[in-house]
Structures are given as C-alpha cells and as structure tokens.
Amino acid sequence: MATVSQVLEDADRILATWEGNSDFSLATMTKVQMTAKRDEVRSKAALIEQKRVELRGLTESLTDEIKELGQMNTRAKSGFRAIYGPDSPQVAQVGITRTSDRKPRTRKVKPTE
C-alpha cells in the first residue's frame, strides 16, 4: 500500500499535468473532484500528524508522572514499615508482605556421592 506522501505526490503531478492538458477528461471523475479529494486527504493527514505529536507529549508526561508516583509509593511503603514495624497489619494493607507471612528459606540438599 502506498504511503500518504506518495499518493499526494502522485495526485499533485496528475493535477499539474491535467491543468496543462485541458482536453483530457474522464467519464466519471473531474479535475475538481480530484482536487477536492487531494485537499481532504492532505488536511486529514496534517490533523493526524498534529494528534500524534500531542499524543507523544501526553505519553512522555504520563511516563514522568508514573515514575514520580512510583517513587512516592516506595517512600510511603518504607514509612509504614519504619513507623508500624515490618510485621504490622498496616504494612500488609499497603501491599507489603509481612515478616510473619514469609516462607522460610529452604536450603538445597547437596547430592551425596
């Protein structure tokens, strides 16, 4: 499929050639129709590009805010752990595994020869 810029370039060339050859005609399409369609496509392509730039800016802003909120989450969790203790119900409420809920580590058994 051709890109928007390729289609617009082709339409510009065709319309420029059509302008110089007034005897050229097509049964179901006029130069005015083609010019209007080309202008419509160009306008929509420009609008889409503008929206892409806006979306890129919003995405970068959101990424920065997510990082900042993540850091705030980490600080708050550390504060709850420091103030209420690592085995408190408050620590569990903010999403940290309480010390008493952790499974003890198991050591791997060395194979005997």
N, C-alpha and C positions, 0 to 999 in steps of 0.2 A: 504494500500500500504506500502511496506517495505521501510525503510529508506536506504539511500545510504550506510551508515556504515554497516547495516545488510546484504545488498546484497553483499558488498565487503567481509565481513567476511565469508559469505557462499561460495563465489567464491574461496576465499583463502583455505578454508577447502576442498572443492571439488577438487581443483587443487593439493593440497598436497596429498590427497588420491589417485587421479588419477596418480600422479607421482610414488607412491609406487605400483600401480597395472597396469603395462604396458599392460596387456592383455585386459583391459577394453577399449571398443570402442563404439562409437555411429555412426549411419549411416550418419547423416547429419552434425555432429559437431565434430571438432577435438580439442585436448587439446591446440594446437597452436592458434586456433580461439578464444577459451575461454580466454586464457591468454591475447591475444591482446585486446579483448573487456574489460576485467577487468582493464588492464592498461589504456585504453582510458577513462573509467569511473572514475578511480582514478585521472587521470590528469585533467579532466574537473571539478570534484568536488573540487580539490585544487584550480583551477583557479577561480571558483565561490566564494569560501571562501575568496580568496585574494581580489576579487572585492567587496565583502560585507564589508570587513574591510576598503577598500578605500572609499566606499560609506558612511559608518558610519562616517569616518573622515570628508568627504566633508559636510555631513549633519550637523555635530556639528559646523563646521566652518561657514556654512551658517547661522545657528541659531544665533551664536555670532554676525555675521555681520548684521543680520536683527535687533537684539536688539540695536546695536550701531547706525544704520541708523534711527531707530525709535526714539531714544533719540535725535539725531541731528534734526529730523523733529520737535519734540516738542520744542526744543530750538529755531529753526528758526521761528516757528509759534508765539512763545512768543515774539520774537524780532520784528516781523512785527506788532504785536498788540501793543507793547510798543512804537515803533517808529512812526507808522502811525495812531494809535488810533483804538479802538475796532469797530468803525463804518466805517472804510475806505474801498475803493474798493480793495486795496492791501490785506487786511485781507480776503476778500471774495475770491480773486484769489488763495490764498494758502489753501483754504478749510475750513476756519473758518466761522461760521455763524455770520454775522454782527449783532450788537446790535439792529439796527432798523428792522431787519428781524425776530427777535424772537417774538413769540406769547406771549402775557401777560398771566401770571398765572391766572387760574380761581380757585376760592375757591369753595369747596364743600358746598352745601347748607345743613344745618342741618335739618333733618326731624322734623316737628312740631308734637307735641303730641295731 
